[in-house]
Amino acid sequence: MSYQVLALKWRPRSFATMVGQEHVLRALINALDNDRLHHAYLFTGTRGVGKTTVARIFAKSLNCEKGITSTPCGVCSACCEIDEGRFLDLIEVDAASRTKVEDTRELLENVQYAPTRGRFKVYLIDEVHMLSTHSFNALLKTLEEPPPHVKFLLATTDPQKLPVTILSRCLQFNLKRMSPEMIGGHLTQVLQDEGVEADAAAIAQISEAADGSMRDALSLLDQAIAYGGGALKEAEVRAMLGTVDRSHVYTILQALADGNADALLVAANELAMLGVNFSTVLGELISVLHKLALAQVAPEAVAAGADAEQVKTLAAAICAEDVQLFYQIALNGRKDLPYVPEQRAGFEMILLRMLAFRPLDLSGLQAPAPVAESPRSRPPSSHGVAVTSPPPSSAPAPSKAVASSGIARAKAALNSARGGPDSGKPRGVAAAPVSTSAPTPSVPAPVAPVSSAAGPVSAPPQPAQVEVTLPVAQAVSESDSNSAPGAMVLNSAEDWRGVVERLPLQGMAHQLAINSVMTGREGDTLHLSLAAQHNTLRIPSMEKRLQESLQQALGQRLVLNYTVAAEVVGQESPAAIQQREAKSRHQAAVQAMHADPVVQQICRTFNGRVVEDSVQSI
């Protein structure tokens, strides 16, 4: 006897042997058992999910000699002939090859005649969306009011192409794509019955490559058995499918975590020597990055497997922001890969882009201390005007009031840096007006000395720096400057913010720290409270990083004791304080904008308004 392929040999013969699609089977079984049968059914879904199989089993249920039942016997002549494809009253039509209206009219001429052997005459039209518009019009009237002995079973992979008049006359059932776990379970059962040895990893690869189609999975299984000589091994299946060993992907991610460009290029060279498809490599990289993101947010969501420990290790080594950045770069890079002249060069550029765009950790950097400027004369400007700084005791000339808004200060500093007409004004303070005499056409008139209300004017122009009065920020800055590095104290909730802001943390660990509130300390135990909305930040690896950073900064052993509350009452977290201060700065900047005479003049002249959301504090 000739060999029968697995996709045909293991094709279900009854509803009970179907894999998945419970939502469709339940409706059909109840309709058959309760004798509530419609005259037209439409089965939709991607390839290989069981559309035609369900239709044939339904036809057997209608014409079984036992009667209309959801469990056809499978041994009567009607059931056997339907299984063998020679039942006279089951008319199967491939609409892709019979699209003309003449073919449809010829098919419908026999609708009026009673069935030859069965109880119903069943028309099974596959790929019905391929019919022409005229064919649909010819089918429409018969589909609306068919004879009582006729049932229409339509199947399509593209229901959007069907006219709404056809859809409204059918009961529509959408067959879902099957999960890799469901496909893998069925393949395992098939291999056991066939007596074929197989690795679990090889079955998992075939299940993922099937892309939700059981028929594709069985076809790939046939090919893998032939390729492996009667056995399924992971390496052989990987070579047959052309997939990439995950170890190469883990090597790339470890190099990204270490910031090692040389290791990245070595890994890319190894993949090029294997002759792999770099688009497939990027697909594997995207899949692993997805697992890393899951492991960081919900560790229990990562399925147990051979690479579970590797995933958890990388999830702890790469912060959440970098994972999201790498995922987006890989996704966009895979889309742009067909446009590069050489696949390997494009792949290397994607990896180098991940390395270049990775944000630096600036939490450990400290701002330079302000340097006192000695009073001295300003050199002649580019316009030939001599400007001399007065002594500190000189008072400004009481001529005309000048607005001291943030914009005016910024404009004065910018003009000073450029050597423009306002370069004589001191930076960061409200400047007194400058008295000038009318210049002659040949020699510019000298400018009167400029008096400053804040003290001496700095020397040659430097990049403009606008001073903003921030009481809270200044207080923190002063406290930081007065304390020596490594001399941090953490005894009360008031010390918590200053300590957190000086910790060299980033990513989720930094977010966990700034969203925590210190509620007390008992010896080596630090009691912290966290709002319920931030509970997802409490990952053991992140808590460990925070604990180690605190111990290193304070020079003593600490144990973190977290409590989660719906809302932390009476205290603010560092993140909440930062948000409140940012909001206060923004409101002050908006008020300064509205009070600025230049802005007011612009609004009056052009009938404009200030878009407050676009205002940024300097």
Beta strands, then each sheet from edge to edge (+ up, - down):
strand 1: 40-44
strand 2: 90-94
strand 3: 121-126
strand 4: 150-156
strand 5: 171-174
strand 6: 197-198
strand 7: 231-232
strand 8: 516-522
strand 9: 525-531
strand 10: 559-565
sheet 1: 2+ 3+ 4+ 1+ 5+
sheet 2: 6+ 7+
sheet 3: 8+ 9- 10-
end
